[in-house]
Amino acid sequence: MILINFKIYQETFGEKAIELAKICKKVMQETGVKIIPVVSALDLYRIKKEVGLEEILIQSTDGAIEGAKTGYISVEQAKYAGATGSIINHSEHRLKPGTIKKMLLTNPTDFYSVVCIQTWGQVNSWAKSIKASMIAYEPSELIGNREKSVSSERPEMIKKIVDFYKNIPVLVGAGIHSKDDIKTSLQLGAKGFLLATDVVKASDPEQELTELAKAFKAYT
């Protein structure tokens, strides 16, 4: 699978978020590769309603909370708006280990939790036995890089994390931008990808996503 993190670029504001979600759906239908948008809470409901995706993730939540909590995003709110899961602990939205563990314990079982890991030290210190739906390995220093990627610079870590989380699918991200990145990562055991800049900021997002999806299909 390929997750496309819309972030909050100008390219994903308002109507452009709808357009990109439609591209994700079109490329998924044409290639047969599961492609899941990861969207802003502000665009979630509209994308779900207008594009009709079965699976759509939200970029973050604050857990299974309700009541007097101004400014928070609850899992139940996200589900009600159409989200089927969320990213947790992205490099650009770090959380405390205790918060992550609490969220994983209290989130509904039908709500996917994609936990981002930036280093092996995090695995050792707090993420040894977490019950995530998926693990996303993204070394923060490579996020958004157009020349280097996690597969070219950290292949041994991809393999190490895949071997460690034997029963949890591992996604990889950070700098993924080529067919070789896709091939190498899959050969190392990755089950999918968490992408953003290479697609969202591309001059032709549909063409870029199509090429990556075709590479994914070719090597799986």
C-alpha positions in Angstrom: 0.0 0.0 0.0 1.0 3.6 -0.4 -0.1 6.3 2.0 0.0 9.9 0.7 0.4 12.5 3.4 -1.2 15.7 2.2 0.4 17.7 5.0 -0.8 21.3 4.8 1.0 22.5 1.7 -0.6 25.1 -0.5 -1.1 22.3 -3.0 -3.5 20.6 -0.6 -5.7 23.5 0.5 -9.4 23.3 -0.2 -10.2 22.3 -3.8 -6.7 21.2 -4.3 -7.1 18.6 -1.5 -10.2 17.3 -3.3 -8.2 17.1 -6.6 -5.3 15.2 -5.0 -7.7 12.8 -3.3 -9.4 12.1 -6.7 -5.9 11.4 -8.2 -5.2 8.9 -5.4 -8.5 7.2 -6.2 -7.9 7.2 -9.9 -4.4 5.8 -9.7 -5.6 3.1 -7.2 -8.3 2.0 -9.6 -6.0 2.0 -12.6 -3.0 0.2 -11.0 -4.8 -2.0 -8.4 -2.4 -0.7 -5.7 -4.1 0.4 -2.5 -3.5 4.1 -2.1 -4.7 5.9 1.1 -4.8 9.7 1.5 -3.7 11.0 4.9 -5.5 14.3 5.2 -6.0 17.4 7.3 -8.9 17.3 9.8 -10.2 20.4 8.0 -10.6 18.5 4.7 -11.5 15.1 6.0 -15.3 15.2 5.9 -15.5 16.9 2.5 -13.0 14.5 0.9 -14.8 11.5 2.3 -18.1 12.8 1.0 -17.1 14.1 -2.4 -14.4 11.5 -3.4 -16.0 8.5 -1.7 -12.9 6.7 -0.6 -13.3 3.5 1.5 -10.1 4.2 3.5 -8.8 7.6 4.5 -6.5 8.5 7.4 -6.3 11.7 9.4 -2.8 13.3 10.0 -3.2 13.1 13.8 -5.7 12.8 16.7 -5.5 13.3 20.4 -6.9 9.9 21.3 -10.2 8.6 22.6 -11.3 11.7 24.4 -14.5 13.7 24.7 -15.9 16.6 26.8 -14.3 19.9 27.7 -11.3 19.6 25.5 -11.0 22.8 23.4 -8.8 22.5 20.3 -8.4 18.7 20.4 -9.3 16.1 17.7 -10.9 13.0 19.2 -10.8 9.6 17.5 -14.6 9.4 17.7 -14.9 12.7 15.9 -12.5 11.5 13.2 -14.4 8.3 12.7 -17.7 10.2 12.5 -16.2 12.4 9.8 -15.1 9.3 7.8 -11.5 8.6 9.0 -10.5 4.9 9.2 -7.3 5.6 11.1 -4.5 8.1 11.8 -0.8 8.7 11.9 0.7 8.9 15.4 4.0 10.6 16.2 5.1 11.9 12.8 8.4 13.7 12.9 6.5 16.9 12.4 4.0 16.2 15.1 5.9 14.4 17.9 4.2 13.0 20.9 5.4 11.8 24.3 5.9 8.0 24.6 3.3 7.8 27.4 0.8 9.6 25.2 1.4 7.2 22.3 1.0 4.1 24.5 -2.2 5.5 26.0 -3.6 6.2 22.6 -2.8 2.7 21.4 -4.6 1.2 24.4 -7.7 3.4 24.2 -8.2 3.8 20.4 -11.0 1.6 19.0 -9.8 -1.7 17.4 -11.4 -0.7 14.1 -9.3 2.5 13.9 -5.9 2.1 12.3 -2.9 3.4 14.2 0.2 4.1 12.0 3.0 4.8 14.5 6.0 6.7 13.1 9.4 5.7 14.3 12.4 7.9 13.5 15.3 6.0 15.1 16.3 2.6 16.5 16.7 4.3 19.8 13.0 4.9 20.0 12.3 1.2 19.3 14.6 0.3 22.3 13.3 3.0 24.7 9.5 2.9 24.3 8.3 1.1 21.2 9.4 -2.5 21.8 6.0 -4.0 22.4 3.5 -1.4 21.1 0.3 -2.7 19.5 0.2 -0.6 16.4 -1.7 -1.4 13.2 1.4 -0.4 11.2 4.9 1.0 11.9 6.2 3.7 9.6 10.0 4.1 9.6 10.9 7.6 8.6 14.3 9.1 9.6 13.5 12.7 10.0 16.7 14.0 8.4 15.7 12.5 5.1 12.1 13.7 5.0 11.5 15.8 1.9 14.9 15.0 0.3 14.7 14.8 -3.5 18.1 13.1 -3.9 18.6 10.7 -1.0 16.1 8.4 0.6 15.7 6.0 3.5 16.3 3.1 1.1 19.5 4.5 -0.3 20.9 5.8 3.1 19.4 3.5 5.7 18.7 0.1 4.1 20.2 -1.8 7.1 17.7 -0.1 9.4 14.8 -1.0 7.2 15.7 -4.6 7.4 16.4 -4.4 11.2 13.0 -2.8 11.9 11.2 -5.2 9.6 12.8 -8.2 11.4 12.0 -6.7 14.8 8.3 -6.1 14.1 7.6 -9.5 12.7 3.8 -9.3 13.1 3.3 -5.7 12.3 3.5 -4.4 8.7 6.3 -1.9 8.2 6.0 1.1 5.9 8.9 3.3 5.0 9.1 6.9 4.1 11.5 9.9 3.9 12.9 10.8 0.5 11.3 7.9 -1.4 11.1 9.2 -5.0 12.2 6.5 -7.5 11.4 3.0 -8.7 14.7 1.9 -7.2 13.6 3.2 -3.8 10.4 1.2 -4.1 12.2 -2.0 -5.3 14.9 -1.8 -2.6 12.4 -1.2 0.3 10.2 -4.1 -0.8 13.1 -6.4 -1.1 14.1 -5.5 2.4 10.6 -6.5 3.7 8.7 -3.3 3.7 4.9 -3.7 3.1 4.3 -0.2 1.9 5.2 3.5 1.8 4.4 6.8 3.5 5.0 9.5 0.9 4.4 13.2 0.8 6.7 15.7 -0.9 7.6 13.6 -4.0 3.9 13.4 -5.0 2.3 16.5 -3.4 4.9 18.9 -4.7 5.4 17.2 -8.1 4.7 19.1 -11.3 2.4 16.3 -12.3 1.2 14.4 -9.1 -0.8 11.9 -11.1 2.1 10.9 -13.3 4.5 10.7 -10.3 2.1 8.6 -8.2 1.3 6.3 -11.2 5.0 5.6 -11.7 5.5 4.7 -8.1 2.4 2.6 -7.9 3.4 0.7 -11.0 6.8 0.0 -9.5 5.1 -1.2 -6.3 3.0 -3.6 -8.3 5.9 -4.8 -10.4 8.0 -5.7 -7.3 5.3 -7.3 -5.1 
